[in-house]
């Protein structure tokens, strides 16, 4: 997960034996809504050949767990406490093929995990309101590390390759094919700008750092918040003329 701006892959120890390193990653990321809720969410992973016997593990808000299984088909299920529901599940893989089977009503996703591939699935879990279960709604998007995006899969047009968030900031890894102006804004749920940044770069892959305004962070902390879910909006405009490409990404920013 995010540690001082860098995403690290953890090795899970099960029954005293470390998960095998197969040059691949099967990652589960947990986000609670409201952000910062301390509720612990349990998960189960099963499937052949690595997890014929299902394994359960627990995650807190913003936490993740990674495995390095060999190729196979695996199912990740959220085992929610009473009063919670799975609001959204989003997955991304290094193969570039969207072949995940997502079942939000039953809180699970089936992952065809190829040998040597990297797959990340993010669960957004929400407290059930007093009026009863609500319809699924967009959650937080997965943000695998840049190293898991092979050069052969890079697009030939401006693209947002990944996003990571840390304490009072978010960073977007952007690939541009022409010299461009790249603008980023952190937006509240009401569309208010809570942080902004701009860079001008030549073709290549670049990182845009967008910091949260200090007065905003102080105000949120006074309200007892430790994390906040925001929208990162990134706009790429070629300086020689051309269309502006806009990307949006939900991020969980620590205060």
C-alpha positions in Angstrom: 0.0 0.0 0.0 1.0 3.6 0.0 4.0 4.3 2.3 5.5 7.8 2.1 4.6 8.0 -1.6 5.8 4.6 -2.8 3.8 1.4 -3.3 5.3 -1.7 -1.8 4.4 -5.3 -2.3 4.0 -7.3 0.9 4.7 -11.0 1.4 1.9 -12.7 3.3 2.9 -15.4 5.8 0.4 -18.2 6.1 0.9 -20.9 8.7 4.5 -19.9 9.0 5.2 -20.3 5.2 5.7 -17.3 3.0 3.5 -17.1 -0.1 5.5 -18.2 -3.2 7.2 -15.6 -5.3 6.3 -16.2 -8.9 7.1 -12.9 -10.4 3.5 -11.9 -10.3 1.1 -10.3 -7.8 -2.6 -10.9 -6.9 -3.5 -7.9 -4.7 -6.6 -7.1 -2.6 -7.1 -3.5 -1.5 -9.7 -2.5 1.1 -11.4 0.9 1.4 -14.1 1.7 3.9 -16.8 4.4 3.4 -16.8 6.6 5.4 -13.1 7.0 5.0 -11.1 6.4 8.1 -13.7 4.0 9.6 -11.8 1.6 11.8 -14.0 -1.5 11.0 -11.9 -4.5 10.1 -13.1 -6.3 6.9 -12.4 -10.0 6.4 -11.6 -11.5 3.0 -11.4 -15.0 1.5 -9.3 -16.1 -1.4 -9.7 -19.5 -3.0 -9.0 -21.3 -6.3 -6.6 -23.6 -8.0 -3.7 -24.3 -7.9 -2.5 -22.1 -5.1 -5.5 -21.9 -2.8 -7.4 -25.1 -3.1 -7.9 -24.7 0.6 -9.5 -21.2 1.1 -7.5 -18.7 3.1 -9.0 -15.8 5.0 -7.3 -12.5 6.0 -8.3 -9.2 7.5 -7.8 -5.6 6.2 -8.4 -2.2 7.7 -9.3 1.0 5.7 -6.7 1.7 3.1 -4.9 -1.6 3.7 -4.0 -4.3 1.2 -2.7 -7.9 1.0 -0.6 -9.3 -1.8 0.0 -12.9 -2.9 2.4 -14.3 -5.5 0.4 -17.4 -6.8 1.1 -19.3 -10.0 -1.3 -18.9 -12.9 -4.9 -20.0 -12.2 -8.5 -18.8 -11.6 -9.0 -17.3 -8.1 -12.0 -15.8 -6.4 -11.7 -13.0 -3.8 -14.7 -12.6 -1.5 -15.5 -9.9 1.1 -16.8 -11.3 4.4 -18.6 -8.3 5.7 -19.7 -7.6 9.3 -23.4 -6.9 10.0 -24.5 -3.5 8.8 -22.1 -3.3 5.8 -22.3 -3.8 2.1 -20.0 -4.0 -0.9 -20.5 -0.7 -2.7 -18.0 -1.3 -5.6 -15.3 -3.6 -6.9 -12.8 -2.4 -9.5 -9.9 -4.4 -10.9 -6.9 -3.8 -13.2 -4.3 -6.2 -14.6 -1.0 -5.9 -16.3 -2.2 -7.9 -19.3 -4.5 -5.1 -20.4 -7.4 -7.6 -20.8 -10.5 -6.9 -18.7 -11.5 -10.4 -18.0 -12.5 -10.1 -14.4 -15.9 -11.4 -13.3 -17.2 -8.9 -10.8 -20.2 -9.8 -8.6 -21.0 -6.8 -6.4 -24.3 -8.1 -4.9 -22.4 -11.2 -3.6 -19.2 -9.2 -2.8 -16.8 -11.2 -4.9 -14.6 -11.1 -8.0 -13.2 -14.0 -10.0 -9.7 -13.3 -11.4 -8.2 -15.3 -14.3 -4.6 -14.8 -13.0 -2.0 -15.5 -15.8 1.5 -16.7 -15.1 3.7 -13.7 -14.4 0.8 -11.2 -14.5 -0.1 -8.5 -11.9 -3.7 -8.1 -10.9 -5.1 -5.6 -8.3 -8.7 -5.6 -7.1 -10.1 -2.8 -4.9 -13.2 -3.3 -2.7 -15.1 -0.2 -1.5 -17.3 -1.2 1.5 -20.0 1.0 2.9 -22.1 1.1 6.0 -25.7 0.4 5.2 -27.8 3.5 5.8 -30.9 3.4 8.1 -33.1 3.3 5.0 -31.6 0.0 3.9 -29.0 -1.2 1.4 -28.3 1.3 -1.3 -27.5 0.6 -5.0 -23.9 0.1 -5.9 -22.0 3.3 -6.7 -18.5 4.2 -7.9 -15.8 3.4 -5.4 -12.1 3.9 -5.3 -10.1 2.8 -8.4 -7.1 0.5 -8.1 -3.7 2.0 -8.5 -1.0 -0.6 -9.0 2.6 0.5 -9.0 4.1 1.9 -12.2 6.5 -1.0 -12.4 3.6 -3.3 -13.1 2.6 -1.6 -16.3 4.8 -3.2 -19.1 6.1 -0.9 -21.8 4.4 -3.1 -24.4 1.1 -2.1 -23.0 1.6 1.6 -22.9 -1.0 3.5 -25.0 -0.1 5.7 -28.0 -2.0 8.7 -26.8 -2.1 10.7 -23.5 -3.0 8.4 -20.7 -3.2 8.2 -16.9 -1.1 5.1 -16.0 -1.7 5.1 -12.3 -2.4 7.1 -9.2 -1.1 6.8 -5.7 -2.1 8.9 -2.6 -0.3 9.7 0.6 -0.4 12.2 3.4 -2.0 15.4 2.1 -1.3 14.6 -1.6 -2.0 12.5 -4.6 0.4 11.7 -7.5 -0.6 10.8 -11.1 1.7 9.0 -13.4 0.9 10.4 -16.9 2.2 9.4 -20.3 2.2 12.1 -23.0 3.1 11.7 -26.7 3.6 15.4 -27.4 4.9 18.3 -25.4 2.0 19.2 -23.1 0.7 21.1 -20.2 -0.5 18.7 -17.5 -2.9 20.2 -14.8 -4.2 18.4 -11.8 -6.8 19.3 -9.2 -8.0 17.6 -6.0 -11.8 18.0 -5.9 -14.3 17.6 -3.1 -17.6 15.7 -3.6 -19.1 19.1 -4.4 -16.5 19.9 -7.0 -14.6 22.5 -4.9 -10.8 22.6 -5.6 -8.9 21.6 -2.5 -5.5 21.4 -4.2 -3.9 22.1 -7.6 -0.7 21.7 -9.6 0.6 22.2 -13.1 3.6 21.0 -15.1 4.9 21.4 -18.6 6.8 18.4 -20.1 8.1 16.9 -23.3 6.9 13.4 -24.5 7.5 10.7 -22.0 6.2 9.4 -18.7 6.0 12.0 -15.9 4.6 12.3 -12.3 2.3 15.1 -11.3 2.2 15.8 -7.6 -0.9 17.5 -6.3 -0.9 18.7 -2.7 -3.9 19.3 -0.5 -4.1 22.9 0.8 -2.8 23.1 4.3 -5.8 25.1 5.6 -8.1 22.4 4.2 -6.1 19.6 6.0 -6.2 21.5 9.3 -9.9 22.1 9.0 -10.6 18.4 8.3 -8.4 17.3 11.2 -10.3 19.6 13.6 -13.5 17.8 12.5 -11.9 14.5 13.7 -11.2 13.2 10.2 -8.0 11.3 9.4 -8.7 10.5 5.8 -10.8 11.9 3.0 -12.0 10.6 -0.3 -11.4 13.1 -3.2 -11.5 13.1 -6.9 -8.2 13.7 -8.7 -8.8 15.5 -12.1 -6.0 15.5 -14.6 -6.1 17.4 -17.8 -3.5 17.0 -20.6 -3.3 19.6 -23.3 -0.8 19.5 -26.2 1.0 22.8 -26.5 1.1 22.7 -30.3 -2.7 22.5 -30.4 -5.1 19.7 -30.1 -7.8 18.2 -27.9 -7.5 18.2 -24.1 -7.6 14.8 -22.5 -9.3 14.7 -19.1 -8.9 11.9 -16.6 -10.6 11.5 -13.2 -9.6 9.1 -10.4 -11.0 8.7 -6.9 -8.3 8.8 -4.2 -8.1 8.3 -0.5 -5.9 11.1 0.9 -4.5 10.9 4.5 -4.7 14.1 6.5 
